[in-house]
Amino acid sequence: MKKILITGGAGFIGANTAALYLKRGEKVTIFDNLSRPGVKHNLKWLEGTYSSRQLRIKVGDVCHFDAVREVSRGQDVIFHLAGQTAVTTSIEDPRYDFETNALGTFNILEAVRLINPAAVILYTSTNKVYGAMGRVNAARRGKRYYSIESANIDESEPLDFYSPYGCSKGTGDQYMLDYARIYGLKTIVFRQSCIYGPHQFGMEDQGWVAHFVSQAIKGEPVTIFGTGKQVRDMLYIADLLAAFDGAVRRSRITAGQAYNIGGGVNNSMSLLELIDYVGELTGRVMRVKFLAARSGDQKVFIANIAKARRDFGWRPKVHVKEGVKSLYFWLRDNTSTL
Ligand SMILES: NC(=O)c1ccc[n+]([C@@H]2O[C@H](COP(=O)([O-])OP(=O)(O)OC[C@H]3O[C@@H](n4cnc5c(N)ncnc54)[C@H](O)[C@@H]3O)[C@@H](O)[C@H]2O)c1
């Protein structure tokens, strides 16, 4: 039985990751300060589904080094997912953002370096480390921006941290890679595009796919910043979990490496296209309010995921329409009880 620690394990990606390993019979520890609204529902779901012999929940903060050191002891694999996730919050309170994302990640690395250097650590970074992608020429075509170059963002793209969130996540990203170089830790960095799926509590500021679908179900409007033609490659949670698992299994190759992880060109959608599709699912046209574009918002981001395919044989399997439909059914069936 493997011992798996998931920081931020009550959150969207964390709870799904916990379920994957609990289903397999591994021993899972969740370490989370429960700061994200709604995530207690995820803990209730996990506690109601899996045995307490397998699942341990520890409420704590990654900013507190002693607690992090304690919980890291003896773990085989650590998924470091705890984080402040919204660009908007990072702009309002950059110190909180820095402490959670940069210092919190540093604490994990120091704990592992000092007491558990054999552990594999997977860190969820973001495609925001590549910045606003200002050099990419995006033309408007119908309901989306279109660009050839941006369909090919690989890991050699220069880093260009933009926004306090970009800086704090990027700091964690670079510390992870450096602790592999300097101390030989088995760290793996995933630079994720937009991830969506069940157990996601979307808000206007983060988790926009779940937010759009949930607003549509409630018959409420959504706000779009900019034209709505901005394009993202979207990845369904089951595909992300397969990538987590593949990268950890191949840690001999993946340790010390960063990977772009997204839906790729076949699973890209603009916000307007998503709104149309959600309207089809609910049978109601969504109401939309437009506000000015946010500074640093990428017009088109589509990850080149060839490196992940090469190193651990991963590629997304769930088409974006199929994935959004699953999220829609989950939110429709659960919205009233959440
Ligand atoms: N969802 C995405 O599209 C996406 C994309 C790129 C990167 N990421 C990264 O993936 C990770 C998980 O994202 P998510 O979508 O599951 O978000 P989430 O908000 O659902 O989960 C994050 C969890 O971390 C917990 N947390 C926050 N601050 C903490 C602290 N100081 N100590 C302990 N726990 C704390 C929250 O309570 C929450 O349960 C984050 O680090 C995020 O930056 C997510």
PDBQT file of the ligand as one rigid body, heavy atoms in Angstrom, charges set to zero:
ROOT
HETATM    1  N1  LIG A 401      -8.192  24.144 -11.928  1.00  0.00    +0.000 N 
HETATM    2  C1  LIG A 401      -7.410  24.616 -12.856  1.00  0.00    +0.000 C 
HETATM    3  O1  LIG A 401      -7.857  24.900 -13.965  1.00  0.00    +0.000 OA
HETATM    4  C2  LIG A 401      -5.926  24.823 -12.599  1.00  0.00    +0.000 A 
HETATM    5  C3  LIG A 401      -5.106  25.234 -13.653  1.00  0.00    +0.000 A 
HETATM    6  C4  LIG A 401      -3.739  25.428 -13.410  1.00  0.00    +0.000 A 
HETATM    7  C5  LIG A 401      -3.226  25.202 -12.149  1.00  0.00    +0.000 A 
HETATM    8  N2  LIG A 401      -4.048  24.826 -11.141  1.00  0.00    +0.000 N 
HETATM    9  C6  LIG A 401      -3.458  24.575  -9.820  1.00  0.00    +0.000 C 
HETATM   10  O2  LIG A 401      -3.916  23.328  -9.318  1.00  0.00    +0.000 OA
HETATM   11  C7  LIG A 401      -4.035  23.382  -7.892  1.00  0.00    +0.000 C 
HETATM   12  C8  LIG A 401      -5.418  22.869  -7.484  1.00  0.00    +0.000 C 
HETATM   13  O3  LIG A 401      -6.405  23.652  -8.114  1.00  0.00    +0.000 OA
HETATM   14  P1  LIG A 401      -7.963  23.404  -7.914  1.00  0.00    +0.000 P 
HETATM   15  O4  LIG A 401      -8.644  23.821  -9.163  1.00  0.00    +0.000 OA
HETATM   16  O5  LIG A 401      -8.200  22.055  -7.363  1.00  0.00    +0.000 OA
HETATM   17  O6  LIG A 401      -8.279  24.513  -6.819  1.00  0.00    +0.000 OA
HETATM   18  P2  LIG A 401      -9.131  24.394  -5.449  1.00  0.00    +0.000 P 
HETATM   19  O7  LIG A 401      -9.241  25.802  -4.940  1.00  0.00    +0.000 OA
HETATM   20  O8  LIG A 401     -10.369  23.630  -5.671  1.00  0.00    +0.000 OA
HETATM   21  O9  LIG A 401      -8.159  23.555  -4.507  1.00  0.00    +0.000 OA
HETATM   22  C9  LIG A 401      -7.106  24.159  -3.773  1.00  0.00    +0.000 C 
HETATM   23  C10 LIG A 401      -7.220  23.662  -2.341  1.00  0.00    +0.000 C 
HETATM   24  O10 LIG A 401      -6.130  24.232  -1.595  1.00  0.00    +0.000 OA
HETATM   25  C11 LIG A 401      -6.632  24.599  -0.308  1.00  0.00    +0.000 C 
HETATM   26  N3  LIG A 401      -5.737  25.636   0.215  1.00  0.00    +0.000 N 
HETATM   27  C12 LIG A 401      -5.656  26.939  -0.155  1.00  0.00    +0.000 A 
HETATM   28  N4  LIG A 401      -4.721  27.560   0.570  1.00  0.00    +0.000 NA
HETATM   29  C13 LIG A 401      -4.181  26.629   1.392  1.00  0.00    +0.000 A 
HETATM   30  C14 LIG A 401      -3.170  26.666   2.394  1.00  0.00    +0.000 A 
HETATM   31  N5  LIG A 401      -2.516  27.807   2.673  1.00  0.00    +0.000 N 
HETATM   32  N6  LIG A 401      -2.870  25.534   3.057  1.00  0.00    +0.000 NA
HETATM   33  C15 LIG A 401      -3.534  24.369   2.805  1.00  0.00    +0.000 A 
HETATM   34  N7  LIG A 401      -4.519  24.292   1.883  1.00  0.00    +0.000 NA
HETATM   35  C16 LIG A 401      -4.832  25.408   1.181  1.00  0.00    +0.000 A 
HETATM   36  C17 LIG A 401      -8.042  25.085  -0.565  1.00  0.00    +0.000 C 
HETATM   37  O11 LIG A 401      -8.869  25.015   0.602  1.00  0.00    +0.000 OA
HETATM   38  C18 LIG A 401      -8.514  24.097  -1.643  1.00  0.00    +0.000 C 
HETATM   39  O12 LIG A 401      -9.154  22.982  -1.075  1.00  0.00    +0.000 OA
HETATM   40  C19 LIG A 401      -3.781  24.829  -7.492  1.00  0.00    +0.000 C 
HETATM   41  O13 LIG A 401      -2.464  24.916  -6.997  1.00  0.00    +0.000 OA
HETATM   42  C20 LIG A 401      -3.908  25.601  -8.785  1.00  0.00    +0.000 C 
HETATM   43  O14 LIG A 401      -3.087  26.750  -8.819  1.00  0.00    +0.000 OA
HETATM   44  C21 LIG A 401      -5.386  24.620 -11.334  1.00  0.00    +0.000 A 
ENDROOT
TORSDOF 0
